[in-house]
Amino acid sequence: FDVHPIDMTVAQISGELRSRYRSLKAIDSLQLATAMGHRCDVFVTNDRRLRAVKEIEIKLVTEL
């Protein structure tokens, strides 16, 4: 795992995600945007609601 700061690119992606997915919480959009901004292939989570996001592949922990 890597840790990355929230920069302007991440903030912009996060805002775009929040505008597309109104039910997305701010912290979730920031985490997803960080993964997308750093070109991650997969976002692993326990939150089934995040599967609505189509811009990055979402895997549930139970699927690993």
KOLVEX-977240 format. One line per 2 residues: number of its first residue (from 1); their letters; for each residue z, x, y of C-alpha. Coordinates in nm, 2 decimals. Each point is the difference from the previous one (the first is absolute). Example, Ala and Ser with C-alpha at 12.3 -4.5 7.8 and 13.67 -1.06 7.14 Angstrom:
% residues 2
1) AS) 0.78,1.23,-0.45 ~ -0.07,0.14,0.34
This chain:
% residues 64
1) FD) 0.00,0.00,0.00 ~ -0.07,0.11,0.36
3) VH) 0.17,-0.11,0.32 ~ -0.22,-0.05,0.30
5) PI) 0.08,-0.10,0.36 ~ -0.12,-0.31,0.17
7) DM) -0.28,0.12,0.23 ~ -0.25,-0.20,0.22
9) TV) -0.24,-0.03,-0.29 ~ 0.26,-0.15,-0.22
11) AQ) 0.12,-0.23,0.28 ~ -0.35,-0.13,0.06
13) IS) -0.06,-0.06,-0.37 ~ 0.33,-0.18,-0.02
15) GE) -0.09,-0.23,0.29 ~ -0.33,-0.08,-0.16
17) LR) 0.18,-0.09,-0.33 ~ 0.25,-0.22,0.18
19) SR) -0.28,-0.19,0.18 ~ -0.18,-0.06,-0.34
21) YR) 0.30,-0.08,-0.20 ~ 0.24,-0.21,0.21
23) SL) 0.27,-0.01,-0.26 ~ 0.02,0.38,-0.03
25) KA) 0.33,0.14,0.13 ~ -0.02,0.29,0.25
27) ID) 0.16,0.25,-0.24 ~ -0.24,-0.09,-0.27
29) SL) -0.30,0.04,0.22 ~ 0.12,0.34,0.12
31) QL) 0.05,0.12,-0.35 ~ -0.34,-0.13,-0.11
33) AT) -0.17,0.15,0.31 ~ 0.16,0.34,-0.07
35) AM) -0.14,-0.01,-0.35 ~ -0.34,-0.11,0.13
37) GH) 0.00,0.25,0.29 ~ 0.06,0.29,-0.25
39) RC) -0.27,-0.13,-0.24 ~ 0.23,-0.09,-0.29
41) DV) -0.18,-0.18,-0.28 ~ 0.29,-0.22,-0.11
43) FV) 0.31,-0.15,0.15 ~ 0.28,-0.06,-0.25
45) TN) 0.25,-0.27,0.07 ~ 0.23,-0.27,-0.14
47) DR) -0.12,-0.25,0.26 ~ -0.25,-0.24,-0.16
49) RL) -0.09,-0.14,0.35 ~ -0.17,0.32,0.09
51) RA) -0.27,-0.07,-0.25 ~ -0.16,-0.21,0.27
53) VK) -0.10,0.32,0.18 ~ -0.35,0.10,-0.11
55) EI) -0.05,0.32,0.20 ~ 0.19,0.21,-0.25
57) EI) 0.07,-0.04,-0.37 ~ 0.34,-0.14,-0.06
59) KL) 0.18,0.07,-0.33 ~ 0.32,-0.16,-0.10
61) VT) 0.27,0.23,-0.16 ~ -0.01,-0.22,-0.30
63) EL) -0.37,0.08,-0.05 ~ 0.06,0.38,-0.03
